[in-house]
Amino acid sequence: MKTPCLLLLIIVGFAEFSAGQTEFWHPPFDTTKPGSKQSVKRLSLDDAIQLTASRSPFLKSLNLKHLVVRERLRQAGLWSNPEMATEFEEVGWDARGLSESEITISLSQEFQLFGKRGANKELIRRELDLTQWQSRIAAFDLYETVKERFYTVAFAQRQVELAIQAVELNDSISTTIEHRVQRGAALESELLLAKLEFQRAQLSLLQAKAGLSTAVINLEALWKGNSDDLSVIDPEFDIAPPFDSSSIIAAIDSSRNVNSLNNEKKILTAAANLARAEARPNINLTGGFKRLESNRSNSFVFGLSMPLPFFDRNQGIVASLEAQLRALDYEKEQSVLETKAEIQTAIKELRQLLNRYELLENKLIPQAETAYRSLRDAYLVGRISYPAMLEGGRALIELQFELNAAKLNIRSQRISIERITGIILE
């Protein structure tokens, strides 16, 4: 299958970030590979990216948007058609037919001088550059959406796993308490509380499964998939991927806001140049032939016409565009300040999330597991009440759910930084 021109511009291969060599806004969509078949029910992140690259209607629409501007550029290079004119003079009522008439047949051609054609083509080239930039941004955002939805499915799968563990745990506790009630070592109220917790765990499981189903539907919508039992392979989670914060902050000039303003400035500059060129007149050359029927003589006729440039009718347009250019300089200055603050804030928030995740994984959850085992053993020998053991189990389960949410938040924050800077961190 022939690969569309635009999609070839979307750089193939994952961009690797380093302080010395950074690639910006290059989504790793490889449209030269055949699309992955979704007969495989467990998808990796690469599978999801490839399915989107090969099947996404959105990427195909970007190619057509490119075609619109490319055809406008081709149109700007075409000459206008010459005009043919015919004139009949000295045709009177008393003359027989056209015996005393003068017949003139001429062709005229308008010529755009003073760089008008070049200025017009330059303006459209700048608009094409903007379209290419917007297409890269849109493709990059689509890539980030693939990751975002893929990680949401991975999060939802883990939520289901944790909910199943909670159901099994509460079922085991209910069974244990039921045996203790039969032996007279526990109260009926403890068994009722245990069954209530078991029902709550089952309800949480149903909610987690519903959340997983919704996440899968949203992921498959990117490539028009329709699989009821799709699952994803959660990639290995790196709590501290290597990236240089100072280099990311230094990449402000390549941020989407600054890039957009730079492209807009180039378009306004080209529009101002075109307005200056169009203030100068075009020349219309005419050539033809004249026939005098009275003496049957022929002659050539030539003509030249042009408007007199007494007044510059584009001076207001040029002044307006120049004012817009100066305004863009101030907007860019403000955008640089805001983007820098946005990146710095996002990096700080990411560090806080990473610290929270590390604390949960390495300290809080191990401590909660140890505490719950101790509480369970103490309950079985009658040293503590059931609510005390229940509180310990509930705390452990909540921390495990919190760890899963922290992983998703870290991934989402990394994606947020990527959306600002155009640098792929993972």
C-alpha positions in Angstrom: 0.0 0.0 0.0 1.4 3.4 -0.9 2.3 5.5 2.0 0.8 9.0 2.1 3.4 11.8 1.8 2.5 13.4 5.1 2.9 10.2 7.1 6.4 9.8 5.7 7.2 13.2 7.3 6.2 11.8 10.7 9.5 10.5 11.8 9.9 6.7 12.2 11.4 5.3 15.4 11.3 6.3 19.0 13.0 9.6 19.8 15.7 9.2 22.5 16.2 12.1 24.8 19.7 13.2 25.8 21.2 16.4 26.9 23.4 16.6 23.8 21.0 15.5 21.1 17.2 16.1 21.4 14.5 15.5 18.8 11.3 17.5 19.1 7.8 16.7 18.1 8.6 13.3 16.4 5.8 10.8 17.2 7.1 7.2 16.6 4.4 6.3 14.1 5.9 3.9 11.5 3.5 3.8 8.6 5.8 1.6 6.5 5.0 -1.4 8.6 1.8 -3.4 8.1 -0.8 -2.9 10.8 -0.7 -5.2 13.7 -3.5 -7.7 13.7 -5.8 -7.5 16.7 -6.3 -11.2 16.8 -3.6 -11.0 19.5 -5.7 -10.2 22.6 -2.7 -9.0 24.7 -1.3 -5.8 23.2 2.0 -4.2 24.0 2.4 -0.4 23.8 4.2 -0.8 20.5 1.3 -2.8 19.2 -1.1 0.0 20.1 1.1 2.6 18.5 1.4 0.5 15.3 -2.4 -0.2 15.1 -3.0 3.6 15.4 -0.4 4.4 12.7 -1.9 2.0 10.2 -5.6 2.4 10.9 -6.2 5.8 12.3 -8.6 7.9 10.2 -7.2 11.0 11.9 -3.8 10.5 10.4 -5.3 10.1 7.0 -7.2 13.4 7.4 -3.9 15.2 8.2 -2.6 14.1 4.8 -5.6 15.6 3.1 -5.1 18.9 4.9 -1.6 18.9 3.6 -2.9 18.3 0.1 -5.2 21.4 0.4 -2.3 23.8 0.9 0.0 22.0 -1.6 -2.6 22.5 -4.3 -3.0 26.2 -3.3 0.8 26.5 -3.8 0.5 24.9 -7.3 -2.4 27.3 -8.1 -0.3 30.3 -7.1 2.3 29.3 -9.7 -0.2 29.3 -12.6 -0.4 32.1 -15.2 -3.7 33.8 -15.8 -5.3 33.0 -19.2 -5.0 35.6 -21.9 -8.1 37.5 -23.0 -9.4 37.7 -26.6 -11.4 40.8 -27.7 -13.1 41.7 -31.0 -14.3 45.2 -32.0 -16.4 46.3 -34.9 -16.3 50.0 -35.8 -17.8 52.2 -38.6 -20.8 49.9 -39.0 -23.5 52.3 -40.2 -27.1 51.9 -41.2 -26.4 53.2 -44.8 -23.4 51.0 -45.5 -24.0 47.6 -47.1 -23.2 45.0 -44.5 -19.7 45.5 -43.2 -18.2 47.1 -46.4 -17.1 50.2 -44.5 -16.3 48.6 -41.2 -13.1 48.3 -39.2 -12.6 45.0 -37.5 -10.1 44.5 -34.7 -9.1 41.2 -33.1 -6.7 41.3 -30.2 -5.2 39.2 -27.4 -4.2 40.7 -24.0 -2.2 39.3 -21.2 -1.8 40.7 -17.7 1.7 40.5 -16.2 2.3 40.5 -12.5 5.5 42.5 -11.9 7.5 43.7 -8.9 7.7 40.3 -7.3 4.0 39.7 -6.8 4.0 36.1 -7.9 7.0 35.3 -5.8 5.5 37.0 -2.7 2.2 35.2 -3.2 4.0 31.9 -3.5 6.1 32.7 -0.4 3.0 33.4 1.6 1.5 30.1 0.7 4.8 28.3 1.4 4.6 29.8 4.9 1.1 28.6 5.3 2.2 25.1 4.1 5.0 25.3 6.8 2.3 26.1 9.4 0.1 23.2 8.2 3.1 20.9 8.4 3.8 22.1 11.9 0.2 21.7 13.0 0.1 18.2 11.5 3.2 17.3 13.5 1.7 18.6 16.6 -1.6 16.8 15.9 0.2 13.5 15.2 2.3 14.0 18.4 -0.8 14.6 20.4 -2.3 11.5 18.9 0.7 9.5 20.0 0.4 10.9 23.5 -3.3 10.0 23.5 -2.3 6.4 22.6 0.0 6.2 25.6 -2.5 7.9 27.8 -5.3 5.5 27.0 -3.0 2.5 27.0 -1.7 3.3 30.5 -5.3 3.9 31.6 -6.1 0.3 30.5 -3.1 -1.0 32.4 -4.2 1.0 35.5 -7.8 -0.4 35.1 -6.4 -4.0 34.8 -4.5 -3.6 38.0 -7.5 -2.2 39.7 -9.4 -5.3 38.8 -6.6 -7.5 40.1 -6.5 -5.6 43.4 -10.3 -5.8 43.6 -10.1 -9.6 43.1 -7.5 -9.9 45.8 -9.7 -7.8 48.1 -12.7 -10.2 47.4 -10.5 -13.3 48.1 -9.1 -11.8 51.3 -12.6 -10.8 52.6 -13.9 -14.2 51.6 -11.1 -15.9 53.5 -11.7 -13.8 56.5 -15.5 -14.5 56.4 -14.8 -18.2 56.3 -12.4 -18.0 59.2 -14.8 -16.0 61.3 -17.6 -18.4 60.5 -15.6 -21.3 61.9 -14.7 -19.3 64.9 -18.4 -18.5 65.5 -19.2 -22.2 65.3 -16.6 -22.9 68.0 -17.9 -20.0 70.1 -14.7 -18.1 69.7 -16.3 -15.1 67.8 -19.5 -13.1 67.9 -22.2 -13.3 65.3 -21.8 -9.5 64.9 -18.2 -10.1 63.7 -19.5 -12.5 61.0 -22.1 -9.9 59.9 -19.3 -7.3 59.6 -17.1 -9.7 57.6 -19.9 -10.5 55.2 -20.6 -6.8 54.8 -17.0 -6.2 53.9 -17.1 -9.1 51.5 -20.1 -7.5 49.7 -18.4 -4.2 49.6 -15.3 -5.8 48.0 -17.6 -7.5 45.4 -19.2 -4.2 44.5 -15.7 -2.6 44.1 -14.8 -5.4 41.8 -17.8 -4.8 39.6 -16.9 -1.1 39.4 -13.3 -1.9 38.5 -14.5 -4.2 35.7 -16.8 -1.5 34.4 -13.9 0.9 34.4 -11.7 -1.5 32.6 -14.3 -2.0 29.9 -14.6 1.7 29.4 -10.9 2.1 29.1 -10.6 -0.6 26.5 -13.4 1.0 24.4 -11.6 4.3 24.5 -8.2 2.7 23.5 -9.7 0.8 20.6 -11.5 3.8 19.3 -8.1 5.1 18.1 -8.0 2.4 15.4 -11.7 1.3 15.1 -11.1 -1.9 17.1 -13.8 -3.9 18.7 -12.6 -6.6 21.0 -14.4 -7.5 24.2 -11.6 -9.3 25.9 -8.6 -7.1 25.0 -5.9 -6.8 27.6 -2.5 -4.9 27.5 1.0 -5.8 28.6 2.0 -3.2 31.1 5.5 -2.1 30.3 8.1 -2.2 33.0 7.7 0.9 35.2 10.8 3.0 35.6 10.5 5.2 38.7 13.4 7.5 37.7 13.9 7.7 33.9 17.1 9.6 33.0 16.4 13.1 31.8 18.1 16.4 32.4 15.8 19.0 33.8 17.9 21.9 32.8 18.0 20.6 29.2 14.2 20.3 29.1 13.8 23.9 30.4 16.4 25.0 27.8 14.1 23.5 25.1 11.5 26.3 25.5 12.3 27.7 22.0 11.0 24.4 20.6 7.8 24.4 22.7 4.5 24.3 20.9 3.5 27.9 21.8 6.8 29.5 20.8 6.9 27.4 17.6 3.3 28.4 16.7 4.1 32.1 17.2 7.2 31.8 15.1 5.2 30.3 12.2 2.5 32.9 12.6 5.2 35.6 12.4 6.6 34.2 9.2 3.1 34.2 7.7 2.5 37.8 8.7 5.9 38.8 7.3 5.1 37.1 4.0 1.6 38.8 3.9 3.2 42.2 4.5 5.6 41.6 1.6 2.8 40.6 -0.6 0.8 43.7 0.3 3.7 45.9 -0.5 4.2 44.2 -3.9 0.5 44.4 -4.7 0.5 48.1 -4.1 2.5 48.4 -7.4 0.5 48.1 -10.7 0.3 45.2 -13.0 0.9 45.7 -16.8 -1.5 44.6 -19.4 0.0 44.1 -22.9 -2.3 43.8 -25.9 -1.5 42.8 -29.5 -3.7 42.1 -32.4 -4.7 42.8 -35.9 -7.0 45.4 -37.6 -8.9 45.0 -40.9 -10.2 48.0 -42.9 -13.0 46.8 -45.2 -13.1 50.0 -47.1 -9.7 49.6 -48.7 -9.2 46.0 -47.7 -6.0 46.8 -45.8 -4.6 45.1 -42.7 -2.6 46.4 -39.8 -1.2 45.3 -36.5 -2.2 47.0 -33.3 -0.3 47.0 -30.0 -1.3 48.4 -26.6 -0.1 48.7 -23.1 -2.3 49.6 -20.1 -1.6 49.9 -16.3 -3.2 51.7 -13.4 -1.5 54.9 -12.3 0.0 54.4 -8.9 -0.8 57.9 -7.6 -2.0 56.4 -4.2 -0.7 53.5 -2.1 -4.0 51.7 -1.5 -2.3 49.0 0.7 -0.6 51.3 3.2 -3.2 50.6 5.8 -2.9 46.8 5.3 0.9 47.0 5.6 0.8 49.1 8.7 -1.7 46.7 10.3 0.5 43.7 9.6 3.6 45.4 10.9 1.7 46.2 14.1 0.6 42.6 14.4 4.3 41.5 14.0 5.3 43.8 16.8 2.5 42.4 19.0 3.7 38.9 18.2 7.2 39.7 19.5 5.6 40.6 22.9 3.4 37.6 22.8 6.4 35.4 22.2 8.3 37.0 25.1 5.3 36.3 27.4 4.9 32.8 26.1 8.6 32.0 26.9 8.1 33.2 30.5 4.9 31.2 30.9 6.2 28.0 29.2 9.3 28.1 31.4 7.1 28.4 34.5 4.8 25.6 33.3 7.8 23.2 32.7 9.4 24.0 36.0 6.0 23.4 37.8 5.4 20.2 35.9 8.9 18.8 36.8 8.4 19.7 40.5 5.1 17.9 40.5 6.6 14.9 38.8 9.3 14.7 41.5 6.7 14.9 44.2 4.8 12.1 42.6 7.9 10.0 42.2 8.8 10.5 45.9 5.3 9.5 46.9 5.4 6.4 44.8 8.8 5.4 46.2 7.5 5.9 49.8 4.4 3.8 49.1 6.3 1.0 47.4 9.3 0.8 49.7 8.0 1.8 53.1 4.3 2.2 53.6 3.0 -0.9 51.9 5.7 -3.3 53.4 4.9 -1.8 56.8 1.2 -2.2 56.2 1.7 -5.9 55.1 3.7 -6.6 58.3 1.1 -4.9 60.5 -1.8 -6.7 58.9 -0.1 -10.1 59.4 0.5 -9.3 63.0 -3.1 -8.1 63.5 -4.5 -11.2 61.8 -2.4 -13.5 64.0 -3.4 -11.5 67.1 -7.1 -11.8 66.1 -6.9 -15.6 65.6 -5.6 -16.1 69.1 -8.2 -13.7 70.6 -5.8 -10.8 71.5 -7.6 -8.1 69.5 -11.1 -7.5 68.2 -12.2 -8.1 64.6 -12.7 -4.3 63.8 -9.0 -3.8 64.7 -7.9 -6.5 62.2 -10.4 -5.2 59.6 -8.9 -1.7 59.8 -5.5 -3.2 59.2 -6.6 -5.1 56.1 -8.5 -2.1 54.8 -5.5 0.1 55.2 -3.3 -2.4 53.3 -5.8 -2.6 50.4 -6.2 1.2 50.2 -2.4 1.7 50.0 -2.2 -0.9 47.2 -4.9 1.0 45.3 -3.1 4.3 46.0 0.2 2.8 44.6 -1.6 1.9 41.4 -3.1 5.4 41.1 0.3 6.9 41.8 1.8 5.0 38.9 -0.9 6.3 36.5 -0.4 9.9 37.8 3.4 9.7 37.2 2.8 8.5 33.7 0.2 11.2 33.1 2.6 13.9 34.4 5.4 12.7 32.1 3.0 12.9 29.2 2.1 16.4 30.3 5.8 17.4 30.1 6.1 15.7 26.7 3.1 17.7 25.4 4.7 21.0 26.5 8.2 20.3 25.3 7.8 17.8 22.4 10.5 15.6 24.0 9.7 11.9 24.5 10.9 11.1 28.0 10.1 7.4 28.1 
